[in-house]
Amino acid sequence: MDIRSRSESSRPDLVSLTEAADQFGVSVKTLRRRIADGTIHGYRVGRLIRVDLDELHDRLLVEIPSVR
């Protein structure tokens, strides 16, 4: 599939590890560990590694159940 033919909504919102770490309040090392253990996907762009913000919202943030 040609990347130019994909719709804008299907493109991942890729950001640097530093940007993602700042946004989620975690370390870059934590994101690297999550990529290594398969919790999240990393995308290589040349020598740079990027992550998808939408995927981080879905997989990195886990709701803590409350007891009532």
Summary of the structure (lengths in Angstrom):
residues: 68
radius of gyration: 14.0
end to end distance: 49.6
largest distance: 51.0
contacts: 138
relative contact order: 0.19
helix: 46%
strand: 18%
